[in-house]
């Protein structure tokens, strides 16, 4: 079966040699996002695929018709949010600079056919164990396509200049997974052209989709990782002061707080501790192995898990208390 990637290049070649020419602009995007979470066995998978293409004129002075396409996700498995923006012409400029010039508003002169379209498919499936999500599956696909002939007008100096018409499309999707009565798919979407596209491009909400530096998913991920690293460092400092007899209590607490990836790890560490206390000759090696296992689990940093920082903080309090005994 042919994929979008296999169709994309031939499509561009055909359009660039027939419909598309120096008097028109072809702008295409295609996005696929998949999130899969399950507790049996505990797994989480995220997939992302993106295609973007642009065919249009390049002027003698180096200028090109402006376009902008942006997609942003929050990086979460549950309550996933996807925001996407597509704009051309003065609308593409206005989302970055609301003080920029707008495009023509008067419909006059020779008419030529243009095309602008989007298609979106979003699906959400959540299964429950009692009041809690047991599995979560999100699928998101979106295509945006415009083929727009350039217009022309006269500037303030009387020179004839080309004009690239404005189109603007956005979508804001949030998949909410909570209790059955709180689970759902929230979608906000609009599609506009011409002067209306310019007006909407100045809206702070639309500009937020384009900029949104404060809520950038990667910044939030890095901040979460840094906070987890700080907690892990403080835990291991206190851990150095824990007596051998207190180690199993530390490990049990870490296991209970979900900080161990493998459920069987606690039993294996306790077995090593038993051998160390029973056989002085094997003491150092067994304790060294158990301590290495513990440290490697505590040092796991995952910015996509919002609960891990709280788990580490709670465990740090427990470990430091045990070390002070």
N, C-alpha and C positions, 0 to 999 in steps of 0.2 A: 504494500500500500504506500502511495506517495505521501510524504510528510509535507508540512508547510515549508520547511527549509528547502526541500527538493523542488517545490513549486515556486519559491520566492524568486530565485535568480532567473529562471526562464520568464517569469512574469515581468520582471524589471527589464529584461532584454527586449521583450516584445513591445512593451509600452515605450521604452526609450527610443525604439526605432520606428514606431508607428504613431500611437496617440501622443506619447510624451515627446516634447521637443523643447527648444529654448524658450518657448512661449508658455510653458506649463510646468507645474511642479507635482511630483508624485511623492507622497509621504505615507509610510505604512508602519504600524507596530503590531506585534502579536505577543501576548503574555499567557503563560500557563503557570499556575501555582497549585501545589497539592500538599496537604497536611494530613498525616495519618498517625493516630495515637491509639494504643491498645494496652490494657493491663494484663492480658493473658496471651503470651508473656509480655512483660513490661517493655514496650518498644515505642519509639517516636521517630517519624520520618518526615522530612520536609524536602520538597523538590521545587525547583524554580527554573523556568525556561523563558527566554525573551529574545525576540527578533525585532530589529528596527531597520528601516530602509528609507532612503531619500534620493530622489532623482530630480534635478532642477538646474536652472541656468546659473552660471557663475559670471558676473559682470567684469568688465575690463578693469574696474577699480578694485576688484577683489570682493565686492559685496555679493551676498547670496540671500535669497528670500528666507526670512526667519521662521523657524519651527521650534517647538519644544515638546518633549514627551518625558513624563516622570512617573515612576511607580514607587510606592513606599509601603512597606509592611512594618508591623511593630515587633516582629520576631517571636511572638508568643505562639504556643501550641494551642492553648485554650483562649477563647475570646480574641481570635485572630482578626486583625484589621488590615484591609487593603485599600489604598487610596491611589487613584490614577488620574493623570491629567494629559490632555492632548490639545495642542493649540497651534495655529498658523498665523502668519501675517502680523498685523499690529497687536492682535490678542496675545500672541506669543511674547511680544515685547512688553506688553502691559502687565503681565503676571509677574515679571521680574522688576519692572519699574512703572508704577501706576501713574507717574507724571509724564510718561512718553506720549507720542502723538497717536491719535486714533485714525482709523481708516476712513474711506469715503462713506457718506451716509445717504447720498442722493443716487437713486437708481436711474441712470441715464446712459446713452450711447449704445453702441452695438452690443448685442447679447451673444454669449457663448455658453455652452453647457458645462457645468462642473458637477463633481460628485464628492460627497462626504458621507461616510457611514461608519457605524460601530456595531459590533455584535458581542454580547456578553452571556456567558453561561456560568451559573454559580450553584453549587449543591452542598448541602450540609446533612450529615447523618450522625446522630448521637444515640448511643445505647446506654442504659442505666442499670446500676445495681442499687436498688432502693432509691434514695434521693441523689445519688452521686453518679457522675458520668463514668462509664466503664470503657467506652471507646468513642473516638471522635474522628470524623473523616470530613475533610473540606476539599472541594474541587473548585477551581476558579480559572476560567478562560475568557480572554477578551482580545478582539481584533479591532483595529482602527485603520481606516483607509480613506485617503482623500486624493483626488485628481483634480487639480484646480488650474485653469488657464489664467495667466496673468492679465490684469487690466492695465490701463494707463491713464494718466492725468497730467495736468500742467502744474508745475511748481510756481512759487512766488516770483521766480525770475523768467517765467515764460517757457521754461524747458519742459519737454515731454519726458515723463518718468513713468516707470512701471509700478504697478500696485499689486501686492499679493493679498487677496481677500482673506478675511478673518473667519476662522471656525474654532470652536471650543467645545470639548467634551470632557466631562469628569465623571468619576464614579467613586463612591465611598461605601465600602462594605465592611460590616463587622459581624463575625460569627460568634454568638454568645453561647457558652456551654456552662450551665449551672444546674440548679434543680429543674425538674421537668417543666414547671410553670415559668421558669426564667430563661429557658433555652429558645433560641430563635436566630433568624438571619435578618439583619438590618441592612437595607440597601438604599442609598441615595444617589441619584444619577440625573444629569441633565446634558442637553445637546443643543447647541445654538450656533448661529452663523451671523456674519456681517456685523452691523452696528451693535446688535444685542450681544454678540460674542465679546466685543470691545468693552461694553459696560460690565458684563459679568467678570471679565478679566481683572477689573479693578476691585472686585469684592474681596475683603480681607480673608474670607473663608477659602476662596479659590487660590489666593496668593499663598495662604498657609499650606495648601497641598504642594505648591511649587517650592516653597522655602522650608518651613517647618524644621528649622535647625534645632530648636529646643527639644523637640520630640523625636529627633532622628533615632531610628532603631539601633544603629550601630553605636551611637554615643551612649544610649541607655545600656546596651550590652557591655560595652567597655567599663562603664561606671559600676555595673553589677559585679563584673569580674574583679575589679580593683577592690571593692568592698569585701568580697569573699576572700580574696588573697590576704587582706588585713586581718580578718577574723581567723583564718587558718594559721597565720603566723603567730597570733596571740595564743591560740590553742596549743600549738606545739611548744611554745615557750613554757607554758604551765605544765605541759605533759612531762617535761624534763624533771620536774620536781615531784612527780607522783611516785610513791613507793611501789615496789614490786607487788606487794599484797593488794594495792589499790588498782592495779591495771585492769583486772577483769571488770570492775565496776565502770571504769571509763569506757571500755569497749562495749559493754552492755548498753550504756546510755547512747553511744554513737549509733549502735545498731537500732535501738528503739526510735531514734530520730531520723532514720532513713538515710544515714550518711554512708552506709556500706552498700556497694553495688550488688554484692552476692550475699544472699541470705545465709549461706553455709559458712561464710567467713568467720563469724563470731565463734562458732563451735571449733573451728580449726585453730583459731588464736588461743582459745581456752585450753585446747589440748596441748599446744606448745607451752603454755604457762604451767600446766600441770607437770609436764616433763622437766621443765626448768627448775621447779621447786622440789621435785623428787630426786633429780640427778644433778648434783653440783657440777659434774664434769660437762654436762650438756647445757648448763644454765645460760652462759653468755650467747651461744649460737642460737638457741631457741628464743630467747628474749629479743635478740637482735632481729630475727626473722619476723616475729610478731610485731615489733615496733615499726619495722619497715612497712609491713602491710598496713598498719594503722595510719602511719604518716602519709602513705600514698593515697589512701582513701580520703583523708582530711584535705589533702592538697588538690583534690579535683575542683576545678573552677568552671562553672557552667552559667554563663550570663543569661541563657534562655530559661533557666529554672528560677522563677521569682521567689520560691519558698526556701531555696537552699541557704540564702543569707541568714534568714531567721533561725534555721536549724543549726547553722554554725554558731551563731551568737548564743543560743540557748546551751549548746554543748560546751562552748568556751566557759560559760559561767560554772557549769558543773565540774569541768576539769580543773579549773583554778581553785574551786572549793575543796576538791579532793586533795590537791597538791598542798593546801594550807593545813591539812590535818596533822 
